Structure formats: structure tokens, C-alpha cells
Amino acid sequence: MTDKPLRLGTRRSKLAMAQSGLVADAVREATGRPVELVEITTYGDTSREHLARIGGTGVFVTALRDALLRGDVDFAVHSLKDLPTAQPEGLALAAVPRREDPRDALIARDGLTLERLPRGARIGTGSPRRMAQLNAHARAHGLDIETVPIRGNVDTRINFVRDGELDAVVLAAAGLNRLGRGGEVTAYLASDTVLPAPGQGALAVECPPGPLAEALARLDDPRTRAAVTAERALLATLEAGCSAPVGALADFTGAPQDQAAQRQTTEMRLRGVVGSTDGSELVQLTTTGHVPSTQAEAEALGAELAAEMLAKGAAGLMGERAR
Ligand SMILES: NCc1[nH]cc(CCC(=O)O)c1CC(=O)O
């Protein structure tokens, strides 16, 4: 074996660099080979348009995949929730490492929680999924909040609160943790209140099929893979993209607080939600089955729940952007 470094293609954002750095360390440990980070600029990094407007899925992903297919880099790391559900030809999802905290988190002024925000509080999020569920929660609990569309990287979004322009912003806990900013969270949004995006908190390690893909498979966490496979099958069956108001979370029931016990449970629960962004309508369903032992079983669980959601009117709630 040569000691030629493996080239890990990464976006330039702080979050992408942090995520790639974590995977690079794991790959060095698993393979004993050196890994170097190669920065790639994506359309999503350079576009000034709203993510939603430029059309949803995969804007951050295309340039990385092109670099992989050209052989400019050997493997890439994506946030799984940003990946389109269709796996492109010539590339394999070599590993889905153990998931970080999948929840959404609130960073509010003065250490506030959702329930303690003052009347008329303005909460920033560019995600129709977060808007729909926050607004539905507010309606159900008599909270007077307003969701305000924002865009930008993690720093930009947190600065809206620090600069006093917004009362709070919602971000993925996983991203904050990976950036070492988990301490700024003022409240976690319970998954009963806001279901995360399918795949949130998980990373995808992608490369062409072959010996490297097989070596990288050592980083795979089977339970995380089962969970995100079910969540993404739900999204695919709804024919919704990553900017649609769809939430999904699979977890392992029994002893949710205890990681060790979670890993021994034999049941997987899958929850899915779709809603109108104003929160006036929400279709939310849950199913429980034995922990899938194959990809096909995990996909079936997601597809079945999505079919039930469609039967309850989910398609009508996904708006013009649902494709
Ligand atoms: N849509 C951007 C994006 N993609 C992945 C993460 C965070 C990391 C993760 O969810 O795994 C974020 C930021 C956010 O939603 O706050």
C-alpha cells in the first residue's frame, strides 16, 4: 500500500470543514492512511438567491459530486439532510457514521425558551418545515410568535439574535455541537414539537464504489443508517425535496435517554410530519416496527408511512416547491 494521502473534498464553510475534519480523523484511524482536505466551492456557497427559490435539493452537493466523478478528490462528506434522496450512478453512500443529536435548537435572547418568549416574538428560520411546526405549536398552545424567513450560515443566523434584530433563531443542534457552539443553545425543541429534517444530525460519506468504499464502510453505524434510510424513503415517497415542509425522525424506542439501552431495543419508531407553513394544517403520523435488518426493510417502513400521510392529504401541503 502506498502512503499517498486520501483527498477529502469539502465545502469551505466552517460547518463543512468541521464535519470533514471529524470524518478525516475517523478515516485516518480506521485505515491508517493520511487524509488531506481539498476545498471545493459549490453553487450553494456562491448563490445570493434564496435557497428555496433556486429550487431545493442538492445545491450544496453537485460540485462535490462532480469533483468525485472527475477523480479530483477520493471521497466527500455531506450533511445527510442536504442530500437528494436519489443516489447518483457511479457514487456509493460508503458510510453513515453515528448520528449526532438530531434535534433542532433555539438560540434566543436572554436565555429564553420557546414558551417564555414574549408576545409577538420574532423567530428566524428559512426552513418551511420549521415554520410549519413552530406555527402549528404556537396555534395549539396560544403562543404569539412570528416566524421570519432568514438565510445564511450559522454565524450569520446567530448574529441576528446577538444584534437584536430577532428574538430567536432555530438551528440544528448537531451543527452547533460540531462547531463547538452547543453552549449557546437556550432550548432544545422536543421532537414532539418540531420533528427534524430527514437525516438531520447524520453525515454521509460518499465515494465511487470500490476498495476505498469498502474501507470507509468501517465508519458506518448500522442503526443510524437504518434510521436515516427510513426517513429518506418517507421523503422520497412524498416526492418532496430538502426545502419542503417535511420532518421525519426514526428512533429506537424503549429507553430513549439511555444510549446503551437504546442500542439493545428491537423496535424502531418512525414519525413523519408535513404541514402548511402557517401551521394551520399538519399531517403527523407514527409507526413502529422491528429494527430493520436490511435496506429494503428500512425503506419499506418509510414508504408505508408516507403512503398513509398522502392518504391523509400530505400532497396538498407541500406547496409548489414540492417535486
Ligand atoms: N441546511 C443547512 C444545514 N445542513 C446541515 C446542517 C446542520 C448539521 C446537520 O443537521 O446534520 C445545517 C444547518 C442547520 O440546519 O442549522
Ligand as a Chemical Component Dictionary entry (heavy atoms), coordinates in Angstrom:
data_LIG
# 
_chem_comp.id                   LIG 
_chem_comp.type                 NON-POLYMER 
_chem_comp.pdbx_formal_charge   0 
_chem_comp.three_letter_code    LIG 
# 
loop_
_chem_comp_atom.comp_id 
_chem_comp_atom.atom_id 
_chem_comp_atom.alt_atom_id 
_chem_comp_atom.type_symbol 
_chem_comp_atom.charge 
_chem_comp_atom.model_Cartn_x 
_chem_comp_atom.model_Cartn_y 
_chem_comp_atom.model_Cartn_z 
_chem_comp_atom.pdbx_ordinal 
LIG N1  N1  N 0 -29.463 23.256 5.816  1  
LIG C1  C1  C 0 -28.124 23.575 6.225  2  
LIG C2  C2  C 0 -27.594 22.552 7.180  3  
LIG N2  N2  N 0 -27.260 21.333 6.775  4  
LIG C3  C3  C 0 -26.837 20.619 7.865  5  
LIG C4  C4  C 0 -26.912 21.438 8.975  6  
LIG C5  C5  C 0 -26.571 21.075 10.349 7  
LIG C6  C6  C 0 -25.982 19.710 10.553 8  
LIG C7  C7  C 0 -26.976 18.590 10.475 9  
LIG O1  O1  O 0 -28.197 18.781 10.536 10 
LIG O2  O2  O 0 -26.503 17.446 10.366 11 
LIG C8  C8  C 0 -27.353 22.690 8.540  12 
LIG C9  C9  C 0 -27.545 23.899 9.375  13 
LIG C10 C10 C 0 -28.835 23.937 10.156 14 
LIG O3  O3  O 0 -29.873 23.416 9.717  15 
LIG O4  O4  O 0 -28.850 24.529 11.236 16 
# 
loop_
_chem_comp_bond.comp_id 
_chem_comp_bond.atom_id_1 
_chem_comp_bond.atom_id_2 
_chem_comp_bond.value_order 
_chem_comp_bond.pdbx_ordinal 
LIG N1  C1  SING 1  
LIG C1  C2  SING 2  
LIG C2  N2  SING 3  
LIG C2  C8  DOUB 4  
LIG N2  C3  SING 5  
LIG C3  C4  DOUB 6  
LIG C4  C5  SING 7  
LIG C4  C8  SING 8  
LIG C5  C6  SING 9  
LIG C6  C7  SING 10 
LIG C7  O1  DOUB 11 
LIG C7  O2  SING 12 
LIG C8  C9  SING 13 
LIG C9  C10 SING 14 
LIG C10 O3  DOUB 15 
LIG C10 O4  SING 16 
# 
